[in-house]
């Protein structure tokens, strides 16, 4: 007699890294959404620019700077989402270069996030409002988790290179 028994799912470090990458993707999309929604509602960036630059710049110059900053922030979000998708694909397919490239992307993204959080310009205040800086750091936390999981012992073994989907059940023969 053959019965179906539930299979215990043990997630490998690579599977957890891919999960962390999808969380990072969602956080990157959420960060872009925060910028877009904020611009449509309270416009924190404009208020920040008025408070920081209104003494030396007129409204036209500040409006141009605001457009540049918004383009920068949304471009970073789009590039980040593309990198999350690319690295999740590479890790899932077991590409040998995925750990090194994921680490490089994490380091670059974390530096950009840190700059967005604390960067300033020519003796003025911070370049971006604190809200944007804090929201921008969140995807880097997911990136750190993913990179740590990718570099854990045993994640480079040949038997663990490819993530295979679980069927959820396995056949167990039971004698009557």
ChimeraX attribute file (.defattr): number of C-alpha atoms within 10 A of each C-alpha:
attribute: neighborCount
match mode: 1-to-1
recipient: residues
	/A:1	7
	/A:2	10
	/A:3	11
	/A:4	12
	/A:5	12
	/A:6	12
	/A:7	12
	/A:8	10
	/A:9	10
	/A:10	8
	/A:11	11
	/A:12	15
	/A:13	20
	/A:14	27
	/A:15	23
	/A:16	15
	/A:17	26
	/A:18	25
	/A:19	16
	/A:20	23
	/A:21	29
	/A:22	21
	/A:23	19
	/A:24	25
	/A:25	24
	/A:26	16
	/A:27	22
	/A:28	27
	/A:29	17
	/A:30	17
	/A:31	24
	/A:32	22
	/A:33	14
	/A:34	16
	/A:35	20
	/A:36	15
	/A:37	12
	/A:38	15
	/A:39	14
	/A:40	10
	/A:41	8
	/A:42	10
	/A:43	13
	/A:44	18
	/A:45	21
	/A:46	18
	/A:47	11
	/A:48	17
	/A:49	21
	/A:50	16
	/A:51	11
	/A:52	16
	/A:53	15
	/A:54	13
	/A:55	8
	/A:56	8
	/A:57	13
	/A:58	11
	/A:59	13
	/A:60	9
	/A:61	12
	/A:62	17
	/A:63	15
	/A:64	11
	/A:65	14
	/A:66	16
	/A:67	11
	/A:68	11
	/A:69	15
	/A:70	17
	/A:71	12
	/A:72	11
	/A:73	19
	/A:74	18
	/A:75	13
	/A:76	18
	/A:77	22
	/A:78	15
	/A:79	12
	/A:80	20
	/A:81	20
	/A:82	13
	/A:83	18
	/A:84	25
	/A:85	16
	/A:86	15
	/A:87	22
	/A:88	24
	/A:89	15
	/A:90	19
	/A:91	23
	/A:92	18
	/A:93	14
	/A:94	20
	/A:95	13
	/A:96	13
	/A:97	11
	/A:98	20
	/A:99	23
	/A:100	13
	/A:101	15
	/A:102	24
	/A:103	18
	/A:104	13
	/A:105	18
	/A:106	22
	/A:107	16
	/A:108	13
	/A:109	19
	/A:110	20
	/A:111	14
	/A:112	17
	/A:113	22
	/A:114	16
	/A:115	17
	/A:116	22
	/A:117	21
	/A:118	15
	/A:119	14
	/A:120	13
	/A:121	9
	/A:122	7
	/A:123	6
	/A:124	9
	/A:125	16
	/A:126	19
	/A:127	20
	/A:128	24
	/A:129	18
	/A:130	16
	/A:131	15
	/A:132	20
	/A:133	21
	/A:134	15
	/A:135	20
	/A:136	29
	/A:137	23
	/A:138	18
	/A:139	29
	/A:140	23
	/A:141	17
	/A:142	23
	/A:143	27
	/A:144	20
	/A:145	16
	/A:146	28
	/A:147	26
	/A:148	14
	/A:149	20
	/A:150	25
	/A:151	16
	/A:152	11
	/A:153	9
	/A:154	14
	/A:155	18
	/A:156	16
	/A:157	9
	/A:158	10
	/A:159	10
	/A:160	15
	/A:161	17
	/A:162	16
	/A:163	16
	/A:164	10
	/A:165	7
	/A:166	12
	/A:167	9
	/A:168	11
	/A:169	13
	/A:170	13
	/A:171	11
	/A:172	12
	/A:173	11
	/A:174	9
	/A:175	6
	/A:176	5
